Amino acid sequence: MIQVLTQPDAAQQDEITCYLSSRPSTAGVCSDHNPKWMHVLRESLGHRPFVLLAREADTDAQARAAIRGYLPLALVRSRLFGRFLVSLPYLNRAGVVADDAETAAALIEQAVALAAEHDVQYLELRHGADAVAHAALDATRDEKVRMLLDLPADAEGLWDAIGSKVRNQIRKGEKHALTIRFGGVELLDDFYAVFAVNMRDLGTPVYGRSLFHSILTTFSDDAELAVVEFEGQVIAAAMLVHDTLRGAGPTTTQVPSASSLRQFNATNANMWMYHQLLLRAIERGAAAFDFGRSSVDSGTYRFKKQWGAQPQPTIWQYHVRRGDMNAMRPDNPSMQRKVAMWQKLPVWVTRMIGPTIVRGIP
């Protein structure tokens, strides 16, 4: 039996969390599956959530049938780009979790039916490679890898592991007397000022400040901001999300958003900051640090690889109903002119119109 929920109540969220936390570490479960993300996406980006639950057949009318599989989805809608069903936007690995391949296939079949019901251009399922075998869909994208670093037990072990080249760059940052602060919503303005500039420089519409505020308040015990200062000015910043599904294997810290100002590259602030973020993850008891996804041999891939991060395959599956699933990709030739134009806009303009644009991009 597949149950479709549009707004799980507190009891249902707890039930889902218990199911996910009980899954073995090989089952592909990660913090991106936490049902609280559905609240974040609805509140800050205006997406319509759907929670698909596979349950055992009812054997007792007085008891709730046990969960055997879970698939979170969000309907992304905009007049500019169209409609998409994604698991999940902003996140990288919130695909299907199921006890067996048959259950996974049933969940995906229901997702395909929802895609038709809501007339989307395509369904995008963002799996990790370690998830249960999936039903065959129209297309698979696997050119990007997740960069994961196994963390040592302490700061000394990290210093020994990262290598002399990286250590030298960290020391250069130390010579500039950089400082770092960790905190919550009180640091949001400082974080967002740097983040907005960096997104403009990359040619990417910036997420609204409300997204990060929602993450910080929804995951108040597990999400935090870091801001790096040089001579009294914030020049680099990052958001950390520590593991929000304890019990589902070794804990992981991820950094979904990090930025530094290019005019201060000579301070090595970005390298120094990442060393501090790794130390923070160790302090929080994380066993691994998730640097996020990168294309193999890209600049970001090489940056992450120098820290010792190892590539882990990722699998994104698609059910395409119409159009081109590559149309919205930044490396699509048709997007390059738009990227170049965006990079020339004043930051205040990108902060004003960027959030409206980016919420419609899957």
C-alpha positions in Angstrom: 0.0 0.0 0.0 1.3 3.5 -1.0 0.2 6.4 1.1 0.5 9.9 -0.2 0.8 12.8 2.3 0.9 16.5 1.5 1.6 17.7 5.0 2.7 15.1 7.5 1.7 15.8 11.1 4.1 15.6 14.0 3.3 12.0 14.8 3.8 11.0 11.1 7.1 12.9 11.0 8.3 11.0 14.1 7.2 7.7 12.5 9.2 8.5 9.4 12.2 9.6 11.4 12.1 6.3 13.4 11.9 4.3 10.2 14.8 6.1 8.6 17.0 6.0 11.8 16.5 2.2 12.0 17.7 1.5 8.5 21.2 0.1 8.1 24.0 2.4 7.0 24.1 0.6 3.6 20.5 1.6 2.8 21.3 5.0 1.4 19.7 7.0 4.2 21.2 10.5 4.9 20.2 13.8 6.6 18.6 14.9 3.3 15.8 12.4 4.0 14.8 14.1 7.2 11.0 14.9 6.8 11.6 18.3 8.3 13.1 19.4 5.0 9.6 19.3 3.5 8.6 22.1 5.9 11.7 24.1 4.9 11.0 23.8 1.2 7.3 24.7 1.6 7.9 27.6 3.9 10.9 29.3 2.2 10.6 28.3 -1.5 6.9 27.8 -1.9 7.2 24.2 -3.1 4.3 21.8 -2.6 5.5 18.7 -0.8 4.4 15.1 -1.3 5.5 12.3 1.1 5.1 8.8 -0.3 5.1 6.0 2.2 5.0 2.3 1.4 3.3 0.4 4.2 2.7 -3.2 4.9 -0.8 -4.5 4.2 -3.2 -3.7 7.1 -3.6 -6.8 9.3 -5.1 -5.0 12.3 -7.6 -2.2 12.0 -6.5 -0.8 15.3 -2.8 -0.6 14.4 -0.9 1.6 11.9 0.8 -0.6 9.3 4.6 -0.5 9.4 6.5 1.7 7.0 8.6 -0.3 4.4 9.6 2.6 2.1 9.8 6.4 1.9 10.1 8.8 -1.0 9.9 12.6 -0.5 8.9 14.8 -3.4 8.4 18.5 -4.0 6.4 20.1 -6.8 8.4 23.0 -8.2 6.3 25.5 -10.2 7.0 28.8 -12.0 5.6 30.6 -15.0 9.1 31.2 -16.3 10.3 27.6 -16.4 7.3 25.3 -15.9 6.6 22.4 -13.5 8.8 19.7 -12.1 8.6 17.0 -9.5 11.9 16.6 -7.6 13.3 14.6 -4.8 14.4 17.0 -3.5 15.3 20.5 -4.7 18.3 22.2 -3.0 19.3 18.8 -1.6 21.5 16.2 -3.3 20.5 12.7 -2.0 16.8 12.6 -1.0 15.8 9.7 -3.3 13.9 6.5 -2.5 14.6 4.5 0.6 13.0 1.1 0.8 13.3 -2.4 2.3 13.5 -4.1 -1.0 13.5 -3.5 -4.8 9.8 -4.3 -5.1 8.9 -1.6 -2.6 11.2 0.9 -4.3 9.6 0.2 -7.7 6.1 0.7 -6.2 7.1 4.1 -4.7 8.6 5.2 -8.1 5.5 4.0 -9.9 3.4 6.2 -7.6 5.8 9.2 -8.3 5.4 8.7 -12.0 1.6 8.8 -11.5 1.9 12.0 -9.6 4.1 13.5 -12.3 1.3 12.8 -14.8 -1.4 14.1 -12.4 0.3 17.4 -12.0 1.4 17.6 -15.6 5.1 18.2 -14.9 7.8 18.3 -17.5 9.9 15.7 -15.7 10.3 13.7 -12.5 13.8 13.9 -11.0 14.9 11.4 -8.3 18.1 12.2 -6.6 19.4 8.9 -5.3 22.7 7.9 -3.8 24.4 5.0 -5.4 23.9 2.9 -2.3 20.1 3.0 -2.5 17.9 0.0 -3.2 17.8 -1.0 -6.9 15.4 1.3 -8.7 12.8 0.9 -11.4 14.1 1.7 -14.9 13.2 5.3 -15.9 13.8 7.3 -19.1 17.3 8.5 -18.3 20.1 8.5 -15.7 22.6 11.2 -14.8 25.7 10.0 -13.1 28.5 12.3 -14.2 28.7 14.1 -10.9 30.1 12.4 -7.7 29.7 13.1 -4.0 33.0 14.0 -2.4 33.2 12.4 1.1 36.0 12.7 3.6 36.4 10.2 6.4 37.3 12.2 9.5 39.9 11.3 12.1 39.2 11.4 15.8 40.9 14.7 16.6 42.6 17.9 15.2 46.1 16.3 15.3 44.9 13.4 13.1 43.3 15.9 10.6 46.5 18.0 10.4 48.6 14.9 9.7 46.2 13.6 7.1 45.7 16.7 4.9 49.2 16.9 3.5 51.9 19.5 3.3 50.5 21.6 0.4 47.2 22.1 2.2 48.9 22.8 5.5 51.0 25.5 3.9 47.9 27.2 2.5 46.2 27.1 5.9 49.3 28.6 7.5 49.1 31.5 5.0 45.6 32.2 6.2 46.8 32.2 9.8 49.4 34.8 9.0 46.6 37.2 8.0 45.1 36.8 11.5 41.8 35.5 10.3 39.0 34.9 12.8 35.9 32.7 12.7 32.6 32.9 14.5 29.9 30.1 14.7 26.3 30.9 15.4 22.7 30.9 14.2 20.3 33.5 12.8 22.3 36.3 14.4 25.0 35.7 11.8 22.5 35.4 8.9 23.0 39.0 7.5 26.8 38.6 7.5 26.6 35.1 5.8 24.1 36.3 3.2 26.0 39.4 2.2 29.0 37.2 1.2 26.8 34.5 -0.3 24.9 36.9 -2.5 28.1 38.4 -4.0 29.5 34.9 -4.7 26.3 33.7 -6.4 26.3 36.9 -8.6 29.9 36.3 -9.6 29.1 32.7 -10.5 26.2 33.9 -12.7 23.6 32.0 -10.5 20.4 33.5 -9.1 20.7 33.7 -5.3 18.4 31.8 -2.9 16.4 34.1 -0.7 17.5 34.8 2.8 14.4 33.1 4.0 15.7 29.7 3.0 18.7 29.9 5.3 16.5 31.3 8.1 14.2 28.4 7.8 17.0 25.9 7.9 18.5 27.4 11.0 15.2 27.5 12.8 13.9 24.1 11.7 17.2 22.4 12.5 18.1 24.6 15.4 20.3 21.9 17.1 22.0 20.8 13.9 22.4 23.7 11.5 24.8 26.7 12.1 26.6 29.4 10.2 30.3 30.3 10.2 31.6 33.7 9.2 35.3 34.5 8.7 36.6 38.0 9.3 39.7 39.9 8.1 40.5 43.2 9.7 36.9 43.6 10.9 35.2 42.6 7.5 33.4 39.4 6.8 35.1 37.9 3.8 34.0 34.2 3.8 31.0 32.3 5.2 29.4 28.9 5.2 26.4 27.0 6.4 27.0 23.6 8.2 24.3 21.0 8.7 25.4 18.3 11.2 23.7 14.9 11.0 20.0 15.3 11.6 19.1 11.5 11.5 21.2 10.0 14.3 21.0 6.2 14.3 21.1 5.9 10.5 24.8 4.9 10.4 27.9 7.1 11.1 27.1 10.8 11.5 28.1 13.2 8.8 28.5 17.0 8.5 27.7 18.7 5.2 28.2 22.2 3.9 25.3 22.9 1.5 26.5 26.6 0.9 29.9 28.2 1.3 31.3 31.4 -0.2 34.3 33.7 -0.1 34.9 37.1 -1.6 37.3 36.9 -4.6 39.1 40.2 -3.8 40.5 38.6 -0.7 41.8 35.5 -2.3 45.4 36.4 -1.2 44.4 35.8 2.4 43.7 32.1 1.7 40.4 32.6 3.6 38.6 29.8 1.8 41.2 27.2 2.7 41.6 28.4 6.2 37.8 28.4 6.6 37.4 24.8 5.4 40.0 23.7 7.9 38.0 25.3 10.6 34.8 23.7 9.3 36.5 20.2 9.4 37.6 20.9 12.9 34.0 21.9 13.8 32.7 18.6 12.4 35.2 16.6 14.4 34.2 18.6 17.5 30.5 17.7 16.8 31.4 14.0 16.6 31.0 13.5 12.9 32.6 10.5 11.3 32.6 12.0 7.8 32.5 15.4 6.0 30.3 15.7 2.9 31.8 18.4 0.5 28.8 18.0 -1.9 28.6 17.0 -5.5 31.1 18.0 -8.3 31.8 17.0 -11.8 34.9 14.8 -12.1 38.1 16.9 -12.7 36.3 20.2 -12.3 37.9 23.0 -10.2 35.6 22.2 -7.3 36.4 18.5 -7.6 40.1 19.2 -7.3 39.6 21.6 -4.4 37.7 18.9 -2.5 40.2 16.1 -3.5 43.1 17.9 -2.0 41.6 17.6 1.4 41.5 13.8 0.9 37.8 13.6 0.0 37.0 10.5 -2.1 34.4 10.4 -4.9 31.2 8.4 -4.3 28.9 7.7 -7.2 25.5 9.4 -7.3 22.6 8.4 -9.5 19.9 10.9 -10.5 17.0 9.2 -12.4 14.5 10.9 -14.7 11.0 10.3 -16.1 10.8 12.8 -18.9 7.2 13.7 -20.0 8.1 16.5 -22.4 11.0 18.9 -23.1 14.7 18.5 -22.4 15.9 17.5 -18.9 19.2 19.3 -19.7 17.6 22.6 -20.5 18.0 24.1 -17.0 21.6 23.0 -16.5 24.1 25.9 -16.1 26.5 24.2 -18.6 23.9 24.1 -21.3 25.1 26.4 -24.2 21.8 28.1 -24.2 22.3 29.2 -20.6 25.8 30.6 -21.0 24.6 34.0 -22.4 22.2 34.3 -19.4 25.0 33.5 -17.0 27.2 36.1 -18.5 24.5 38.7 -18.3 23.7 37.9 -14.6 27.4 38.3 -13.7 27.2 42.0 -14.8 24.2 42.9 -12.6 24.5 44.9 -9.4 24.4 42.7 -6.4 21.3 44.5 -5.0 19.4 43.7 -8.2 20.3 40.0 -7.9 19.2 39.9 -4.3 15.9 41.5 -5.3 14.9 39.3 -8.3 17.1 36.2 -7.8 15.0 34.4 -5.1 11.9 34.6 -7.3 13.8 33.1 -10.2 15.7 30.4 -8.4 12.7 28.9 -6.6 11.4 27.8 -10.0 14.7 26.0 -11.0 14.6 22.3 -10.1 
